[in-house]
Amino acid sequence: MPRSVNSVASRARRKRILKQAKGYFGRRKNVWTVAKNAVEKAMVYAYRDRKQKKRNFRALWIMRINAGARLHGLSYSQFMGKVKANNIELNRKVLADLAMNHPEAFSAIITKIK
């Protein structure tokens, strides 16, 4: 009995990987072994960076809140401590947006906590 290799599934698998490698430079886009490695590495980076993106945005929000708070004579830690003590339940994303785009609203928060 001849060996069954299921070439339909094999071709579909290769086609899916090569489709993901579309836009890559050189042999990375059309040679199976090179494209497979490139796509696997890209998936690892994508998984890692979905986590790093959250860290980066939190750091950005903290920098913006710190800059806004220092204009009113408070450090970031003092500001956040007073926000928590006064039960103001705004997260860092919202506070950073207020500090950057709506300084009058941010200063209203500062006058409330002082």
Long-range contacts (C-beta under 8 A, 24 or more apart in sequence): 57-93, 58-92, 60-96, 61-92, 61-93, 61-95, 61-96, 62-92, 62-96, 64-96, 64-99, 64-100, 65-92, 65-95, 65-96, 65-99, 67-99, 68-95, 68-96, 68-98, 68-99, 68-100, 68-103, 68-106, 69-99, 69-110, 71-103, 72-107, 72-110, 74-110, 79-110, 79-113, 82-113, 82-114, 83-109, 83-113, 85-113, 86-112, 86-113, 88-112, 88-113
